Amino acid sequence: MTHLAKLTFKTVDRSTKRDPIVARRDKLVAGLEEQKLVHAAALKKEDHRVERHKWMTNDMGERVMVKTHRRIRPWFFEQDGGWYVQCRYGARVIAADGTNNAVLVKSLEDVAGVLDAFLNAAAAGELDVAITKVAERQPRLKPGAAKAAANA
């Protein structure tokens, strides 16, 4: 007990909470930076792939970690004689200006400017309201349940 008597003990609750708005903003910024790499690969007519580690069972029945490559899907596509660029949060498309969900540019080279504009807007917090709106979980209703609730 003499060893512990020399120490000063206190009760403390460690705060590990992070502001959810900042966390969402950081997630979007990371996604946009990755899309810049996807764009650079698209200019070279290549796919951008990310190495990931995955646990698999081999022929001997042992679980081993295997390195695989995953293709990153671009947030831009060619249609109607131009390139459309969308800003995404996870699988959902953000309506950055409030109503429209894409930006039209003439060529693939112009996509970089739009990605930079989205990146700067996200870092400055201009897209926080749009991200929060998209990140909200909608309640899942069975088909016809909404109509039944409206009639009740």
C-alpha positions in Angstrom: 0.0 0.0 0.0 2.9 2.4 0.5 3.5 2.5 -3.3 -0.1 3.6 -4.0 -0.1 6.1 -1.1 2.4 8.3 -3.0 0.0 8.7 -5.9 -2.8 11.3 -6.3 -6.1 9.7 -7.3 -9.0 11.6 -8.9 -12.3 10.6 -10.6 -12.6 12.0 -14.1 -14.9 11.4 -17.0 -13.0 11.6 -20.3 -14.9 13.5 -22.9 -14.5 11.8 -26.3 -17.5 13.3 -27.9 -16.9 15.0 -31.2 -19.2 17.6 -32.8 -21.3 15.7 -35.3 -21.3 18.6 -37.8 -17.5 18.7 -37.8 -17.3 14.9 -38.2 -19.7 15.0 -41.2 -17.7 17.9 -42.7 -14.5 15.9 -42.3 -16.0 12.9 -43.9 -17.1 14.9 -46.9 -13.7 16.6 -47.3 -12.0 13.2 -47.2 -14.4 11.9 -49.9 -13.7 15.0 -52.1 -10.0 14.6 -51.8 -10.3 11.0 -52.9 -12.4 12.1 -55.8 -9.6 14.4 -56.9 -7.4 11.2 -57.1 -10.2 9.5 -59.1 -10.3 12.4 -61.5 -6.5 12.4 -61.9 -6.7 8.6 -62.8 -9.6 9.3 -65.2 -7.5 11.8 -67.0 -5.0 9.1 -67.6 -7.8 6.7 -68.7 -7.2 4.5 -65.6 -9.3 3.3 -62.6 -8.4 4.5 -59.2 -8.0 1.6 -56.8 -7.5 1.5 -53.1 -5.8 -1.4 -51.3 -7.8 -2.9 -48.5 -7.2 -5.8 -46.1 -9.8 -8.5 -45.8 -10.0 -11.7 -43.7 -10.6 -14.9 -45.8 -10.5 -18.6 -45.1 -7.8 -20.4 -47.2 -7.8 -24.0 -48.4 -6.5 -25.3 -45.1 -9.4 -23.7 -43.2 -7.2 -21.0 -41.6 -8.3 -17.4 -41.5 -5.7 -15.2 -43.2 -5.6 -11.6 -44.1 -5.5 -10.9 -47.8 -4.8 -7.7 -49.6 -7.4 -6.8 -52.2 -8.0 -3.7 -54.4 -11.2 -1.9 -54.4 -12.3 0.4 -57.3 -13.5 3.9 -56.2 -16.6 5.0 -58.1 -16.4 8.5 -59.6 -18.8 11.2 -58.6 -18.8 12.6 -62.2 -20.1 11.1 -65.4 -20.5 12.0 -69.1 -24.0 12.7 -70.4 -25.8 15.2 -72.7 -22.5 16.3 -74.3 -20.9 17.4 -71.1 -19.8 16.1 -67.7 -22.0 16.2 -64.6 -20.4 16.4 -61.2 -22.3 15.4 -58.1 -21.3 15.9 -54.4 -22.1 12.8 -52.4 -22.3 12.0 -48.7 -22.1 8.2 -48.5 -24.5 6.8 -51.1 -26.7 9.9 -51.1 -26.4 12.9 -53.5 -26.2 16.3 -51.9 -28.3 19.1 -53.3 -25.5 21.7 -52.9 -27.5 24.7 -53.9 -30.7 23.5 -52.3 -32.5 22.3 -55.4 -30.1 20.9 -58.0 -28.0 17.8 -57.5 -25.3 18.2 -60.2 -23.0 20.7 -61.9 -22.6 20.6 -65.6 -19.2 21.3 -67.2 -18.0 21.1 -70.8 -15.0 18.7 -70.4 -13.4 16.2 -68.1 -10.6 18.7 -67.3 -13.1 21.2 -65.9 -14.3 18.6 -63.3 -11.2 19.4 -61.2 -12.4 23.0 -60.7 -15.8 21.9 -59.5 -14.3 19.3 -57.1 -12.1 22.1 -55.7 -15.1 24.4 -55.3 -17.0 21.6 -53.4 -13.9 20.9 -51.3 -13.5 24.6 -50.3 -17.2 25.0 -49.6 -17.2 21.9 -47.4 -14.1 23.0 -45.5 -15.6 26.4 -44.9 -18.9 24.9 -43.6 -21.1 26.1 -46.4 -22.5 22.6 -47.0 -23.3 21.8 -43.4 -27.0 22.3 -43.8 -27.2 20.1 -46.9 -25.1 17.4 -45.3 -27.3 17.4 -42.2 -30.4 17.2 -44.4 -29.0 14.2 -46.3 -27.6 12.4 -43.2 -31.0 12.3 -41.4 -32.5 8.9 -41.3 -35.9 8.7 -42.7 -38.3 6.3 -40.9 -39.0 3.2 -42.8 -42.6 2.6 -43.5 -44.2 -0.5 -45.0 -45.9 0.1 -48.4 -49.3 1.5 -47.7 -48.6 2.4 -44.1 -48.3 6.1 -44.8 -51.7 6.0 -46.5 -53.2 4.1 -43.7 -51.8 6.6 -41.1 -53.2 9.5 -43.2 -56.7 8.0 -43.2 -56.7 7.3 -39.5 
